[in-house]
């Protein structure tokens, strides 16, 4: 691995630990996060050239502490701290040892930082942005590029999120035990959303954004290392690995979407499949069953089929029925309709889809039209399928999906002629 990549990987792992150490010592999460970002930028410039320090975490904490001291000493920081000056350490206490010297021992606060970034008071978009910056170590510019928005827009989103945390007066600590399970669910859902945006981008010319799927998997690994006995944490990591294993086969050389049934399964990442299946097998034997574990089991059934025709659709249908009992939602029902169609025939799937026509959560969602088009095509109603493919194409904001749906409609038009 080249020096730049090695340093980047290390920095992303150390970013939340450095932030946690500062926030625990000084408070003021927003100011500490800014200081850590500056330290990360300085390290990204220096380390590939000068080498990684012997104690890289201490180096980051030291440099960030100095940046924090500069903020405290500035006029702007003095105005900000007037109301809370008694809660701040004296300026002298903000100085840390010089880079290379021993830093005080600090616990790994990565999980605490994640809980704070995913606080329910923040919107899902803010949770994602703040998690990627504070825990993922990405710059605002990198996050903005990943979501195809101007850097200024993303900076405002992150600033508002940090402002909400500051205004809430939340302590930098793990939530009380009664709240911890609910907060962990929010953390896992945030990582799930980051992965999904990377796996099928909602907008833009590319179907996938590997930087987001990779970051979601890395963060899920981190949470699994911190909570190795939690079944849903392991289930989420297994789900991401088993799903991401197909990434290379999902697009053609020109970036066109290739549906699951048509993918070259020799291109699937077998190492990721083995790791995901092993994770899932371990957690299913020792932890209470949860939605992420069931979704991972569905992904495993797909991944273990050597050919599309060998997919065990009755097993997938049974798993979706279980998932719907554990975590009912219109999207789960939509996916179950596909499994019903493949196991019992397209008309059975279409009958189930009819129950979703009045579901407000799916109003305007192109996936309902796309699934109905697919099942109508399987049923031989090509004219109706063509119309639904066109409706789905109009509604999606993903260019590769639109092209795929339009090509399906065009093919059916040719078949009718």
N, C-alpha and C positions, 0 to 999 in steps of 0.2 A: 504494500500500500504506500502510495507516495506521501511525502511529508504533509502536504496541505490537507489531504483527505484524512490522514491519521489525526492531525491536530483538530480538524473540524469535528470528527466523530467524538473525540475526547471532550471538546468544549461543550457539545450538546449534552453529553452525559453529566458534565459537571455544573452546567448552568443552574439547574434548580437547587443543587446542593449549596452552591455559593449564595444564591438568593435567599435560601432558607437560613443560612448562617447569619447573614446580615439582618434579615427581617427579625429573626429571633433576638439578636443582640441590640438592634437600634430601633425596631418598630418602623413605621412609615414605609409600608410595602411599596407604594408607588415610587418613592425616591430611591429605595434600595434597588428596585427593578431597573430604573434608569441607569444607576451606577453600575450594575452588573452588565447591562448591555454595552456600556462604554468599555468595561474591562474585557468583554468578549471580543469586541472589535479590535482592541489593542493586541490581544493575544492572537487573533487571527492574522494579524500583520507580522508580529514578532516571532511566534513559535516556529512557523515553517522555515524561517531564516536562521534564528538563533538556537533552535532546538527547544524541546518541551522541558520545562523546569522539573527539577527532581520532585517537588511537591506542587503539582499544578493547581490543586484545589486551593492550597494556601496562597499561591500566587494570585489567583483570581480574587480571593477574599481580600487580600492586601490591597490590590489595585482598586477594586471596587470601594473599599473602605476609604481610600484616599479621595476618590471621586465624590463619595458621600460627604466627606469632610469639606470639600470645596463647596458643595451645595449648601451645607449648613452655614458656611462663612459668608456666602454671597448675600447681597441685599435682598434678593428675591426670597431666598430661603429664610432669612431672618423675619421677613414679613409673614411668611407661611407659618413659622413656628411660634409667633408671639402668643397665640392662644394656648399652645401646648408646651411652652418652653420648660415647664417643670418636669415634663415627662421625657425630655431629651437628655441624653448623656452630655456632660460638658464637652466642648470641642476637643479638649486634650484627650478625652477617652475615645474619640473616634479614630485616632491614629492607630494603625496596625503596624506590625513589623515590616521591615523592608522585604521586597521580593527575595525568596530564597531562604529567609529565616523561617523558623517554625511558627506556624499559625496555631492559635488555640484550638484544641480538639472540638469538633462540632459534629453533632449527630446528623444523619441524613434526613433532611426535612423535605425530600422530594414529594412525599405523599401529602404533607401539610400544604405545600405550595399548590399541588393539584386540587385539593379540596377548596382552597381559597379561590383559585382561578375559575372553578366550576360552581361557585356559590349560586344557589337558586335565584338570588336577587338579580343576577345578570341574565341577559337574553342569550339564547343558544349561540347566536353569531358572535357575541362578545366573549362568551366562554371559550369558543374555538380560537378566536384571535389571541386572547390573553394566554391560553394554554400553549399555543404554538410559540409565542414570544417568551413567556416567563419560564416554561418548562421545556419547550423544545429548543430554545436558544436561537430561533430564527429571528432575523431582523425584520423590521416593519416592511421594508422593501421586498424581502423574500415572500412574506405572507401575502402582500398585495399582489405580487406577480402570480402566486399560486391561485388566488381567487379572482384574478383578472379585474381588479379594481385599482383606481389611482392610489398611489402611496399616501397622499394626503387624506383620502377617505379612510384608509385602514388606520392611519395614525390617530384620527379622531375617534374611531371605534375603540381602539386600545386605550386612549386617554380617558374616554368616558367610562370604560370598564374599571380602570384604576381609580377614577374619581368616585365611582359607586362604592368600591371597597373602602376607600378612605373615609367617605361620609358615613358608612355603616358603623365604623368603629369596631369592626370585627377583630378579635385578638388573633395573633399569629400562633395558632395552636390547632391540633386536631379537634374536630367537633366532638361534643359529648357522645358517649357510647350510644344513647338512644337514637341520635341523628346520623350516626356514622354509616349505617347500611343505606339509608336514603341518599346521603351525599355521595357514597361510592357509586350508586346507580347513575347519578348525574355525571360523574367522572367517566364511567364506562360508556355512557351514551355519547358524551362529547368525543371520545376517541373513535367511537363507531361512526359518528357523523363526519369526522375528519377523513377517515378511511373511505367512506362512501363517496365523498366529494372527489377524492383522488381516483377512485376506481371507475366512476362514471361521472365525469365533470358535468355540472348542470349547464354551463355555458362555454362558449369558445370553440375553436377549431379542432381540438384534440379530445379524444374519448377519455383518455386517462392522464393523470398527473402523478407521476411516480414519486415526486418529492413528498406528496401528502400521504400516499399509501405507505411509503417507507417510514415516514415520521410517526404515523399512527401505530404501526407495528412496533417500532422502537419504544414508544411510550407505553404500549401495552406490555411489552417485555419488562419494562422498568416496574410497572405496577405489579406484575406477576412475581418479580424478584422480591418486592417488598411484602407481598401478601401471597405467598406460595400455596397456602392451604385454602384460598377462596375459590370455590368452584366456578363462579361466574367470571372472575378475572381470567382464570385458565380457559374457560369457554370462549371468552371474547378473543383472546390471543389465538386459540385454535381456529376460530372462525376466520379471523383475518388472514392467517397463514394459508388455510385451505382455499380461501377465495382468491387471494393474491397469487396462488400457485398457477392460476390460469391466465395471468395477465399477458404473457408473451404471445399467447394464441388468440387473443381477443380482437386483434386488428391485423389487417393485411399490410403489405409493404407500403401501400399508399395511405394508410391510416383508416381504411374503411372498417366498419364494425363487422365482426364475425360472430354469429350467435353460437350459443353453447353447443347445440347439436352438430354444428358444422366445423367445430374447431379441431385442429390437428393436436390430438392428445399427447403425441410424442413431444410436443413443445411445453407441456405442463411441467412445472418445477417439482420433481419427485422428492427432493430433499424437504421442501416446504410441506408437501403432503404427508410425508412420514412423520415430520415433527408435529404437525397439527393433529394427526391421528393418535400419536403417542400421548400428547397432552390431553386429548379428549378421553382416551381410554383410562388414563389415570384418574382424572377428575370425576368421571362417571361412577367410579367404584368407591369413592370416599367423600363425596360432597353432595348436598341437596341439589336436585335438578333445577335448573333455571333456564330462561329463554335463550341466552347466548349459547349454552351447551346444546340445546336442541337445534338451534340454527347451525352450529358447527357440525352436528351429526348429519343434518341434511346436506351440507357442503361435502362432508366425507363420503356420503353415498354417491354423489355425483362424481367426485374425484376418483373413487375406486372402480368406476365402470370403465373398462378398457375401450368400449365403443358406446356411442350414444344409445344404440339399440339394446344394450345390456343394462341400462339404468334400471334400478329396482324402484319403479314408480309406486307400487303399493306400499313399500316401506317409507318412501318420501311422503306419501299421502298420510300415512299413520303419524309420522313425525309432525307434519303441519297441523293435524288435528290436535295433537298434544300441545303444540306451540300456541294454537288458538285458545286452548283452555288456560294456559299459563299467562299469555300476554295477548289478549284479543285486540285486533286492530283491522281496519279496512285493508291495509297493505298485506297483512297475513292472509286474510280471506282471498285477496286477489291472487296471491301466490298459490294458495290451496286450490283455487279454481284450475290453475294449470295442471297441478298434480292430479286432480280429479279427472280432467280431460284425458291425460295421458294414461291413467289407470282404468278409467271406466268409459271413455269415449268423449268426443268434443261436445256433444249436446249436454251431457251432465255438467261439464265445466261452464257452458254458456248459461245453463239454468242457475248455477251458483252466482255467476257474474250479475245476473239480473237483480239479485238482492242488494247489489252495491249501487244501483242507478240513482238512488235517492240519498246516498251517503255524501254529506257535504264535504267531508275531508278530502274526497277524491275529485271534487268538482274542478274541472279544468286540468286535471292531471292526465298527461298523455299516456301514461302506462295503462290506464283502464281501456282506452281506445286501442292501444297496441295489442294488449292481451286478447281483447275481444276479436280484433282482426285476425290474429293468429288462430284462434279457435274456429272462427268462421271459415278460414281457409282450410283447416283440417276437416271441417264438416262439408266442404265442397261448395259453399256459398261464396263464390269468387267475387261477385258484384258487391255484395255487402262487405266482404272483407276489404276489397279495394277502397271503398269509401271510408272505412274505419282506419285503414293505414294512412290515408290522406289526412284525416282529422287528427290523428296522432302526430303526424309530421308537422302540421301547422302549430301544434301546441308545444312541442318540445323546444327547448332553447339550446340543445346540444346539436352542433352542426353534423357530427358523424351519425348521431341517431336519426336526424332528419333525413340525411342522405340514404341511410339504410331503409327507413320506412317508405320513402318515396320510391326506392328501387323495388321494394316488395309490391307496392301498388302498380308500378309500371309493368312488372312481370305478370301480374294477374290480368292487367288490361290486355297484354299480348296473348295470354292464354284464352281470353274470351273471343278474340278475333278469329 
